[in-house]
């Protein structure tokens, strides 16, 4: 029965699209938002810097051309038709061969535009407003895609949890499977592959088979379980010494990667442990930037400021490194940076973590209340005998957690009533 429900979830029915269609739509919206930001940024930099032959977008995607036209219209409204016309005259289309035929690069020779300093200042101000609007759209699109991607992974876990290999595995192998599945980026696959059998094949090839092969050898299995245990019992890595944390993560992930014959960097991302190393790299770059340090081989001399900062920050946790990056932006030198960090740290320590501000959680509370209302309404309809199959399919899309309870062919749709009651109680 789980198979039938999952097939309808992934592939849809005659009356409703499946989850992969929804994921495909979210991905397209995110690509459009990313392209719009890139187009605007390239246009703005070309205007301000009077660049020649700047590629500002690609016309093979309609949204790039749309945002370009929108920005030219915006400039026309603010600076007059002469500048907008000059921009349009400076546009040329460069054709090139893509994988599927022709695509067109939108190229602008901004050096042909003559802007006064006052006009440039106005463009800067207008750009900030316009960019903020597009960035908000991009963040919304990213959030919606990640949410859909996460729901897709959570639902795929129903199939895995029904397998004897998963049921018989120890807690750390189970944790590895859950972590690997939850961090899959389904958008890298051909969306037409994301039917029930395609999802099974992806999970089998990328996750199950390597783990099953490793667990067939008792010696290798023991080594794998020890490394997974070490990785998943690190605790809250943001509170640990950053250098030691990255070292331990690398130690465990490299051992697991060797056993599973996977790339350690890819595995680190799939396990969700890439953040400490990413923060560490940006933190190290920050120290060098603040002290104008180019590395010993480049400077051939001792940089006291840099070495003093290294000593000051050597015991930082990942959380403190993140606070450093946030608080020292724009620092003029090491002394200024240390002062900014210590002020931010004192401010953070003064904040009472037990203070509860209801307004902070208003959106979450509204979402919870809306969910409970939907579930209670469905349960009422079920009890009154007015809940039809179409409505049940909608519930499966909204709440994949109900899938194991549902049997569309059975009276009362299987254990739907129990499932609804369980979700309401949570």
C-alpha positions in Angstrom: 0.0 0.0 0.0 2.9 2.4 0.7 4.1 1.8 -2.9 0.7 2.9 -4.3 0.6 6.0 -2.1 4.1 7.0 -2.9 3.5 6.5 -6.7 0.6 8.9 -6.5 2.7 11.3 -4.4 5.6 11.4 -6.8 3.8 11.0 -10.1 0.4 12.5 -9.4 -3.0 11.4 -10.7 -5.3 12.4 -13.5 -6.6 15.1 -11.2 -3.4 16.4 -9.6 0.3 16.9 -10.5 2.8 14.9 -8.6 5.5 16.2 -6.2 8.2 16.1 -8.9 6.2 18.6 -11.0 5.9 20.9 -8.0 9.7 20.6 -7.4 10.4 21.3 -11.1 8.2 24.5 -10.8 10.0 25.6 -7.7 13.4 25.1 -9.4 12.3 27.2 -12.4 11.2 30.1 -10.2 14.5 30.0 -8.3 16.5 30.0 -11.6 14.4 33.0 -12.8 15.1 34.8 -9.6 18.8 34.1 -9.8 19.0 35.2 -13.4 17.1 38.4 -12.6 19.6 39.3 -9.9 22.6 38.6 -12.2 21.2 40.6 -15.0 20.5 43.6 -12.8 23.9 43.4 -11.2 25.7 43.3 -14.5 23.6 46.1 -15.9 24.3 48.3 -12.9 28.1 47.6 -12.8 28.3 48.3 -16.5 26.5 51.7 -16.1 28.6 52.8 -13.2 32.0 51.6 -14.6 31.3 52.4 -18.2 32.4 48.9 -19.2 32.7 47.8 -22.8 31.1 44.7 -24.2 29.5 43.5 -20.9 27.4 40.4 -21.0 24.4 41.3 -18.9 22.1 38.3 -19.5 21.0 35.7 -21.9 18.0 36.1 -24.1 17.4 32.3 -24.5 15.7 32.7 -21.1 12.8 35.1 -21.4 13.0 36.3 -17.8 16.5 37.7 -18.4 15.3 39.9 -21.2 12.3 40.8 -19.2 14.3 42.1 -16.3 16.6 43.9 -18.7 13.7 45.7 -20.3 12.2 46.4 -16.9 15.4 48.1 -15.8 15.7 50.2 -18.9 12.1 51.3 -18.4 13.1 52.2 -14.8 16.0 54.3 -16.0 13.7 56.0 -18.5 11.3 57.0 -15.8 14.1 58.4 -13.6 16.6 59.9 -16.1 14.7 60.5 -19.3 14.4 58.8 -22.6 17.7 60.0 -23.9 19.7 57.8 -21.5 17.3 54.9 -21.9 17.5 55.2 -25.7 21.3 55.3 -25.6 21.3 52.1 -23.5 19.0 50.4 -26.0 21.3 51.5 -28.9 24.3 50.1 -27.0 22.7 46.6 -26.8 23.8 43.9 -29.2 22.9 40.2 -29.4 25.8 37.8 -29.7 24.8 34.3 -30.9 26.6 31.2 -29.8 26.0 27.5 -29.9 24.6 25.9 -26.8 24.0 22.3 -26.0 20.5 22.4 -27.6 21.2 24.8 -30.5 21.4 28.6 -30.3 21.4 30.9 -27.4 21.8 34.7 -27.3 24.1 36.7 -25.0 22.8 40.2 -24.3 25.8 42.5 -24.6 25.9 46.2 -23.8 28.7 48.7 -24.6 28.2 51.0 -21.6 31.2 53.1 -22.5 29.1 54.8 -25.2 26.9 56.3 -22.5 27.8 59.6 -21.0 26.4 60.0 -17.5 27.0 62.9 -15.1 28.1 62.2 -11.5 24.6 63.2 -10.3 23.0 60.7 -12.6 25.4 58.0 -11.4 24.5 58.8 -7.8 20.8 58.5 -8.6 21.4 55.1 -10.4 23.2 53.9 -7.3 20.2 54.8 -5.1 17.7 53.3 -7.5 19.8 50.1 -7.8 19.7 49.6 -4.0 15.9 49.7 -4.0 15.6 47.6 -7.1 18.1 45.0 -6.0 16.4 44.7 -2.6 13.2 43.9 -4.3 14.7 41.2 -6.5 16.8 39.8 -3.6 13.6 39.4 -1.5 12.0 37.5 -4.4 15.1 35.3 -4.7 15.1 34.5 -1.0 11.4 33.5 -1.2 12.1 31.3 -4.2 15.0 29.7 -2.4 13.0 29.0 0.7 10.1 27.6 -1.3 12.5 25.3 -3.3 14.3 24.1 -0.2 11.0 23.4 1.5 9.7 21.4 -1.4 13.1 19.6 -1.8 13.0 18.7 1.9 9.4 17.4 1.7 10.5 15.2 -1.3 13.3 13.7 0.7 11.2 13.1 3.8 8.6 11.3 1.8 11.3 9.2 0.1 12.3 8.0 3.5 9.0 6.1 3.9 10.2 3.6 1.3 13.7 3.2 2.9 12.2 2.8 6.4 10.2 -0.2 5.1 13.4 -2.1 4.0 14.8 -4.8 6.1 18.3 -3.4 5.7 17.3 -0.2 7.3 15.3 -1.9 10.0 18.3 -4.2 10.9 21.0 -1.4 10.8 22.4 0.2 14.0 21.4 3.7 15.0 24.4 5.4 13.3 23.9 3.7 9.9 20.2 4.8 10.1 21.4 8.3 11.0 23.7 8.2 8.0 20.9 7.2 5.7 18.5 9.8 7.1 21.2 12.5 6.8 22.2 11.5 3.2 18.6 11.5 2.0 17.6 14.7 3.7 20.5 16.5 2.0 19.9 15.3 -1.6 19.5 18.1 -4.1 16.8 16.5 -6.3 17.1 19.3 -8.8 20.3 17.9 -10.2 18.4 15.0 -11.7 16.2 14.9 -14.8 12.8 15.6 -13.3 11.3 13.0 -15.6 13.3 10.4 -13.6 11.6 11.4 -10.4 8.8 8.9 -10.6 8.5 6.2 -7.9 10.9 3.8 -9.6 13.3 6.6 -10.5 13.5 7.8 -6.9 14.1 4.2 -5.7 16.9 3.8 -8.2 18.6 7.0 -7.2 18.4 6.1 -3.5 19.6 2.5 -4.2 22.6 3.5 -6.4 23.8 6.5 -4.4 23.1 5.5 -0.8 21.9 1.9 -0.2 24.3 -0.1 -2.4 27.5 1.4 -1.0 26.3 0.9 2.6 25.1 -2.6 1.9 28.4 -3.6 0.3 30.3 -2.1 3.3 28.1 -3.9 5.9 28.6 -7.3 4.2 32.2 -7.4 5.5 32.2 -7.5 9.3 35.6 -5.7 9.6 34.6 -2.9 7.2 31.2 -2.7 8.9 32.8 -2.2 12.3 35.1 0.5 11.0 32.2 2.2 9.2 30.0 2.2 12.4 32.8 3.6 14.5 33.4 6.5 12.1 29.7 7.2 11.8 29.3 7.0 15.6 32.2 9.5 16.0 30.7 11.9 13.4 27.1 11.8 14.8 28.1 12.2 18.4 30.1 15.4 17.9 27.2 17.3 19.3 26.6 21.0 18.6 29.6 21.8 16.5 29.0 25.6 16.8 30.0 25.4 20.4 33.2 23.5 19.9 36.7 24.7 19.1 36.6 25.5 15.4 40.0 24.0 14.4 39.5 20.8 16.4 35.9 20.5 15.0 37.0 20.8 11.4 39.9 18.3 12.1 37.5 15.7 13.6 34.9 16.1 10.9 37.6 15.6 8.2 38.9 12.6 10.0 35.6 10.8 10.3 34.3 11.9 6.8 37.5 10.8 5.1 37.3 7.4 6.7 33.7 7.0 5.7 34.4 8.3 2.1 37.2 5.7 1.7 34.9 2.9 2.7 31.9 4.0 0.5 34.2 5.1 -2.3 32.8 8.6 -2.4 34.3 12.0 -2.7 34.9 13.4 0.8 33.8 17.0 0.0 30.6 15.7 -1.6 30.0 13.4 1.4 30.6 16.2 3.8 27.9 18.3 2.1 25.5 15.3 2.0 26.0 14.7 5.8 25.4 18.4 6.4 28.8 19.1 7.9 30.2 21.6 5.4 29.4 24.7 7.4 32.2 24.6 10.0 34.8 24.3 7.2 33.1 27.0 5.2 33.0 29.4 8.2 36.7 28.5 9.0 37.8 29.4 5.4 35.9 32.7 5.4 37.3 33.5 8.9 40.9 32.9 7.8 40.3 35.1 4.7 39.0 37.8 7.1 42.1 37.7 9.2 44.3 38.1 6.2 42.2 40.9 4.7 42.2 42.9 7.9 46.0 42.7 8.3 46.8 42.9 4.6 48.5 39.6 4.8 49.3 37.7 1.6 51.0 34.7 3.2 54.5 34.2 4.3 55.8 33.1 0.9 54.5 36.4 -0.6 55.6 38.8 2.1 59.0 37.4 3.1 58.7 39.1 6.4 57.0 38.8 9.8 53.5 40.3 10.0 52.9 40.9 13.7 49.3 42.1 13.4 48.4 38.9 11.6 50.2 36.6 14.0 48.7 38.4 17.0 45.2 37.9 15.5 46.0 34.2 15.0 46.9 33.9 18.7 43.8 35.9 19.8 41.4 33.7 17.8 43.1 30.3 18.0 40.5 28.9 20.5 37.4 30.4 18.8 34.4 28.2 18.5 32.5 28.1 15.1 29.9 30.3 16.7 32.6 32.9 17.7 34.1 32.8 14.2 30.6 33.6 12.7 30.3 36.5 15.2 33.7 37.7 14.2 32.7 37.7 10.5 29.5 39.6 11.2 30.9 42.2 13.6 34.3 43.0 12.0 32.9 43.8 8.5 34.5 47.2 7.5 37.2 47.1 10.3 40.2 49.3 9.4 42.8 47.3 11.2 43.4 44.5 13.8 42.8 46.7 16.8 39.6 48.0 15.4 38.5 44.4 14.5 39.2 43.1 18.0 37.3 46.0 19.6 34.3 45.4 17.3 34.3 41.7 18.1 34.5 42.2 21.9 31.7 44.8 21.8 29.5 42.3 19.8 30.4 39.5 22.2 29.5 41.6 25.2 26.2 42.6 23.6 25.5 38.9 22.8 26.3 37.9 26.4 24.1 40.6 27.8 21.1 39.3 25.8 18.8 37.3 28.0 18.2 34.0 26.1 15.2 33.2 28.3 13.2 36.3 27.2 10.2 35.2 25.1 8.9 37.7 22.6 5.6 36.4 21.2 5.9 38.6 18.1 9.1 36.8 17.2 7.2 33.5 16.8 4.0 35.0 15.3 4.5 33.5 11.8 5.3 30.0 13.3 2.3 30.1 15.6 0.1 31.2 12.6 1.4 28.3 10.5 0.8 25.8 13.3 -2.7 27.0 13.9 -3.4 26.9 10.1 -2.1 23.3 10.0 -4.2 22.2 12.9 -7.3 23.9 11.4 -6.8 22.0 8.1 -6.3 18.7 9.8 -9.3 19.2 12.1 -11.5 20.2 9.1 -10.4 17.1 7.3 -11.2 14.9 10.3 -14.6 16.5 10.6 -15.3 15.8 6.9 -14.1 12.2 7.4 -16.4 11.7 10.4 -19.4 13.2 8.4 -18.6 10.9 5.4 -18.0 13.9 3.0 -14.3 13.4 2.5 -13.6 12.2 -1.1 -10.6 10.7 -2.8 -9.6 14.0 -4.3 -9.5 15.6 -0.9 -7.4 12.7 0.4 -4.9 13.1 -2.4 -4.6 16.8 -1.5 -3.9 15.8 2.1 -1.2 13.5 0.9 0.5 16.4 -0.9 0.2 18.7 2.1 1.1 16.2 4.7 3.3 13.3 3.4 3.4 12.0 7.0 -0.2 10.7 6.4 0.9 8.4 3.5 1.6 5.3 5.7 -1.9 5.6 7.2 -3.8 5.8 3.9 -5.2 3.1 1.7 -7.2 4.7 -1.1 -8.9 1.4 -2.0 -10.1 0.6 1.5 -13.2 1.6 3.4 -12.5 4.8 5.3 -9.2 5.1 3.3 -7.4 2.7 5.6 -6.2 4.3 8.9 -6.7 7.9 7.7 -8.6 8.8 10.9 -5.8 7.6 13.1 -3.2 9.4 11.0 -5.2 12.7 11.2 -5.6 12.3 15.0 -1.9 11.6 15.4 -0.8 14.7 13.5 -3.3 16.9 15.4 -1.9 15.6 18.7 1.7 16.5 17.7 
